[in-house]
Amino acid sequence: MTTAPRWVPRNLGRAAVLAAIAVPLAVAAPAAAAPPPVPTAQGEEAPPIRVEPAAAQDRSDAAAALVAAMSTRERAAAIVMAHTPTTDPGAAADFVAQTGIAGFILMGANIGGDEAAVRDLTDALTLDAALPPLIAVDQEGGDVRRLRWDDFPASTTLKRTDAEAALDAFAARGSLLGRVGIGVNFGVVADYTDDPGSFIYRRSLGTDAAGSAERVAAAVEGESPFAASTLKHFPGHGATPGDSHRVIPATDMSLEAWRSGEAVPFREGVAAGAELVMFGHLAYTAVDAAPASLSAAWHDILRDELGFTGVAVTDDMAMLEASGIPAYSDPVENAIAAVVAGNDLVLGVAYTTPGRVTAVVDGIVQATESGRIAPERLQEAATRVTALRLARGGSSGAVPCGECAPVG
């Protein structure tokens, strides 16, 4: 069997490797879950990194204390992830400073010519080491990759291989992200379809529920030592025809059918320790006519049936506006509806200026003060995101760039 090369530190001993990659998993990760052993420079295998329940509880308690001391406006900003198109570290840092946002998503316009340029940018985004921002990227590999030098196997080939190949590929991909200071990957596609004509076919890790579930769980296991994994696009894009960047894809699939099919990869990914789940702008009309991203019913299903306790994040909110449906034409109203439904983190790639971010934050504040958003809902969301920031925030990097070399 041919597996992806793993990126491991050069000239680092076992203790140094463990110290470099021991990024605590977020509250969402079950205590029993553990990432695979990590090869060291001497060829021996370091023991799996396990998260002690007490450590997760300490982070949760610390996050709760931080949020309790925040104003409503600070809490509102603490649940927004935005983007501004620049490779200038100073401009990116100013954007975060002016907005007070929880996180920054890197898009193609943020990626310089090499790892050092990206690392300079991510380093600049951490203004407060005590509460660093979440730095995220869409790095699925293959068709969707912001870091262009990621040549590790992706869904186009992994869907025809065993789970171990997916584990190796995402361990390598996660190490690459860690080296440039990215702590969150929106990269594990838990959707599946056997239709080559489907929008999501090339990006999915399987063509059936069981095979996809095995690879999704392996991908989470592989990248978790280096970056927080995100499962997308809940409740499943494969059953909904159409491209959610342009329309609101819909299906009349029953909840019972969903449980035995589309739910399976998400359930296994959650069990493997995925720390985020991204809600798709997808309508499963037998459950709710609204898109899942704006549906309290679907958030309840994720929490109650799949047992997910981590951060629920929206897909890019601009996609709702792009659907052309009048009800989704107002970005501020969309953000409010997303928080009411149960999302913890509102992702806006089009929130590219301080003014746009301020409009969304102001809207969340006003909705909370008027009672449209229950104060407890905003506090819950801010606490989950803050706990993830304590675990995965900032440009900490799994392995220093200068110490890395491809092996295998």
FENWOWO-V665057 format. One record per residue. N is the residue number from 1. PHI is phi in whole degrees, 0 to 359 (* if undefined). PSI is psi in whole degrees, 0 to 359 (none if undefined). Layout:
N | PHI | PSI
N | PHI | PSI
This chain:
1 | * | 135
2 | 263 | 125
3 | 243 | 164
4 | 292 | 145
5 | 295 | 141
6 | 265 | 145
7 | 266 | 120
8 | 230 | 158
9 | 291 | 141
10 | 268 | 133
11 | 62 | 32
12 | 244 | 136
13 | 282 | 176
14 | 301 | 316
15 | 295 | 321
16 | 293 | 322
17 | 299 | 313
18 | 298 | 320
19 | 294 | 324
20 | 288 | 325
21 | 254 | 3
22 | 282 | 64
23 | 277 | 123
24 | 298 | 138
25 | 285 | 152
26 | 285 | 175
27 | 302 | 333
28 | 294 | 334
29 | 284 | 128
30 | 297 | 145
31 | 298 | 332
32 | 283 | 340
33 | 287 | 142
34 | 217 | 141
35 | 288 | 167
36 | 291 | 161
37 | 302 | 151
38 | 250 | 122
39 | 296 | 144
40 | 254 | 174
41 | 298 | 334
42 | 274 | 0
43 | 90 | 352
44 | 279 | 165
45 | 254 | 126
46 | 286 | 152
47 | 293 | 154
48 | 302 | 146
49 | 274 | 120
50 | 250 | 149
51 | 258 | 121
52 | 283 | 138
53 | 306 | 325
54 | 297 | 323
55 | 295 | 316
56 | 297 | 319
57 | 293 | 322
58 | 299 | 317
59 | 296 | 318
60 | 298 | 316
61 | 296 | 318
62 | 296 | 319
63 | 296 | 317
64 | 299 | 320
65 | 293 | 319
66 | 297 | 316
67 | 291 | 324
68 | 300 | 331
69 | 272 | 356
70 | 276 | 152
71 | 283 | 168
72 | 301 | 320
73 | 294 | 319
74 | 296 | 322
75 | 295 | 320
76 | 297 | 315
77 | 294 | 332
78 | 284 | 1
79 | 239 | 19
80 | 244 | 134
81 | 242 | 128
82 | 229 | 189
83 | 205 | 144
84 | 224 | 138
85 | 280 | 95
86 | 203 | 150
87 | 253 | 6
88 | 274 | 113
89 | 304 | 321
90 | 295 | 318
91 | 294 | 320
92 | 294 | 318
93 | 296 | 320
94 | 298 | 320
95 | 299 | 315
96 | 293 | 319
97 | 296 | 319
98 | 288 | 331
99 | 261 | 333
100 | 68 | 23
101 | 290 | 159
102 | 286 | 329
103 | 206 | 167
104 | 227 | 126
105 | 260 | 126
106 | 278 | 128
107 | 247 | 182
108 | 303 | 326
109 | 290 | 352
110 | 261 | 354
111 | 263 | 114
112 | 284 | 194
113 | 281 | 346
114 | 206 | 178
115 | 299 | 321
116 | 298 | 321
117 | 294 | 319
118 | 293 | 319
119 | 295 | 324
120 | 300 | 319
121 | 292 | 313
122 | 293 | 325
123 | 301 | 319
124 | 291 | 337
125 | 287 | 340
126 | 273 | 99
127 | 270 | 334
128 | 225 | 107
129 | 297 | 337
130 | 285 | 333
131 | 217 | 76
132 | 286 | 159
133 | 282 | 161
134 | 279 | 128
135 | 248 | 116
136 | 237 | 165
137 | 203 | 155
138 | 267 | 97
139 | 234 | 76
140 | 282 | 333
141 | 90 | 162
142 | 70 | 237
143 | 294 | 330
144 | 243 | 99
145 | 208 | 123
146 | 276 | 324
147 | 276 | 104
148 | 293 | 340
149 | 273 | 7
150 | 282 | 99
151 | 253 | 18
152 | 288 | 155
153 | 306 | 143
154 | 231 | 187
155 | 303 | 328
156 | 301 | 330
157 | 251 | 328
158 | 296 | 331
159 | 297 | 344
160 | 251 | 13
161 | 241 | 181
162 | 274 | 173
163 | 295 | 330
164 | 298 | 324
165 | 295 | 323
166 | 293 | 320
167 | 299 | 313
168 | 296 | 317
169 | 296 | 317
170 | 280 | 337
171 | 294 | 317
172 | 294 | 316
173 | 295 | 318
174 | 296 | 321
175 | 296 | 321
176 | 300 | 316
177 | 295 | 317
178 | 300 | 322
179 | 294 | 331
180 | 259 | 10
181 | 84 | 24
182 | 260 | 122
183 | 260 | 348
184 | 228 | 128
185 | 246 | 120
186 | 274 | 61
187 | 236 | 356
188 | 257 | 105
189 | 278 | 110
190 | 266 | 2
191 | 286 | 155
192 | 215 | 155
193 | 197 | 151
194 | 256 | 13
195 | 261 | 108
196 | 299 | 341
197 | 275 | 355
198 | 287 | 145
199 | 306 | 324
200 | 263 | 359
201 | 302 | 308
202 | 294 | 337
203 | 265 | 350
204 | 275 | 153
205 | 268 | 7
206 | 191 | 167
207 | 248 | 2
208 | 213 | 166
209 | 296 | 313
210 | 293 | 311
211 | 295 | 319
212 | 298 | 317
213 | 300 | 319
214 | 297 | 316
215 | 287 | 324
216 | 298 | 312
217 | 298 | 320
218 | 293 | 321
219 | 298 | 317
220 | 298 | 314
221 | 299 | 321
222 | 290 | 317
223 | 270 | 347
224 | 300 | 329
225 | 295 | 343
226 | 245 | 326
227 | 208 | 150
228 | 288 | 131
229 | 274 | 145
230 | 237 | 129
231 | 269 | 133
232 | 214 | 154
233 | 243 | 102
234 | 296 | 138
235 | 271 | 10
236 | 135 | 118
237 | 277 | 339
238 | 296 | 331
239 | 273 | 356
240 | 243 | 109
241 | 292 | 145
242 | 110 | 165
243 | 258 | 117
244 | 290 | 357
245 | 283 | 345
246 | 236 | 331
247 | 222 | 174
248 | 260 | 95
249 | 299 | 143
250 | 225 | 152
251 | 215 | 151
252 | 260 | 19
253 | 307 | 136
254 | 286 | 159
255 | 298 | 323
256 | 297 | 316
257 | 295 | 321
258 | 299 | 317
259 | 300 | 326
260 | 268 | 354
261 | 233 | 272
262 | 303 | 330
263 | 290 | 334
264 | 300 | 310
265 | 297 | 324
266 | 293 | 319
267 | 299 | 317
268 | 289 | 325
269 | 294 | 321
270 | 297 | 315
271 | 297 | 330
272 | 283 | 349
273 | 111 | 17
274 | 302 | 136
275 | 263 | 345
276 | 224 | 151
277 | 232 | 128
278 | 265 | 127
279 | 274 | 129
280 | 278 | 155
281 | 274 | 70
282 | 231 | 137
283 | 253 | 114
284 | 261 | 92
285 | 292 | 339
286 | 290 | 340
287 | 258 | 314
288 | 200 | 134
289 | 290 | 337
290 | 284 | 156
291 | 303 | 146
292 | 303 | 328
293 | 297 | 339
294 | 244 | 19
295 | 248 | 116
296 | 296 | 326
297 | 299 | 317
298 | 288 | 328
299 | 293 | 322
300 | 297 | 320
301 | 297 | 316
302 | 300 | 315
303 | 287 | 311
304 | 278 | 321
305 | 268 | 322
306 | 265 | 351
307 | 72 | 25
308 | 281 | 132
309 | 239 | 5
310 | 269 | 211
311 | 267 | 123
312 | 269 | 123
313 | 238 | 143
314 | 284 | 155
315 | 291 | 171
316 | 308 | 125
317 | 293 | 337
318 | 296 | 338
319 | 295 | 328
320 | 297 | 314
321 | 296 | 322
322 | 294 | 343
323 | 294 | 339
324 | 79 | 3
325 | 281 | 123
326 | 306 | 325
327 | 297 | 341
328 | 245 | 28
329 | 274 | 346
330 | 256 | 112
331 | 297 | 328
332 | 289 | 315
333 | 297 | 322
334 | 298 | 316
335 | 297 | 317
336 | 299 | 314
337 | 298 | 324
338 | 295 | 318
339 | 291 | 317
340 | 302 | 320
341 | 295 | 332
342 | 131 | 3
343 | 290 | 143
344 | 264 | 330
345 | 231 | 123
346 | 262 | 117
347 | 260 | 120
348 | 231 | 97
349 | 294 | 332
350 | 274 | 359
351 | 280 | 70
352 | 264 | 353
353 | 232 | 155
354 | 305 | 325
355 | 296 | 318
356 | 293 | 319
357 | 296 | 316
358 | 301 | 320
359 | 299 | 318
360 | 292 | 314
361 | 298 | 315
362 | 302 | 318
363 | 298 | 319
364 | 294 | 319
365 | 299 | 310
366 | 297 | 321
367 | 294 | 327
368 | 288 | 317
369 | 293 | 332
370 | 272 | 351
371 | 95 | 357
372 | 296 | 320
373 | 256 | 121
374 | 296 | 135
375 | 307 | 325
376 | 294 | 327
377 | 293 | 316
378 | 295 | 319
379 | 295 | 318
380 | 299 | 312
381 | 298 | 313
382 | 297 | 325
383 | 291 | 318
384 | 297 | 315
385 | 294 | 319
386 | 295 | 321
387 | 299 | 320
388 | 292 | 324
389 | 298 | 320
390 | 294 | 329
391 | 272 | 322
392 | 233 | 4
393 | 282 | 160
394 | 82 | 174
395 | 263 | 67
396 | 276 | 325
397 | 70 | 130
398 | 289 | 321
399 | 218 | 133
400 | 301 | 139
401 | 303 | 320
402 | 291 | 349
403 | 257 | 9
404 | 258 | 143
405 | 210 | 142
406 | 287 | 139
407 | 226 | 167
408 | 90 | none
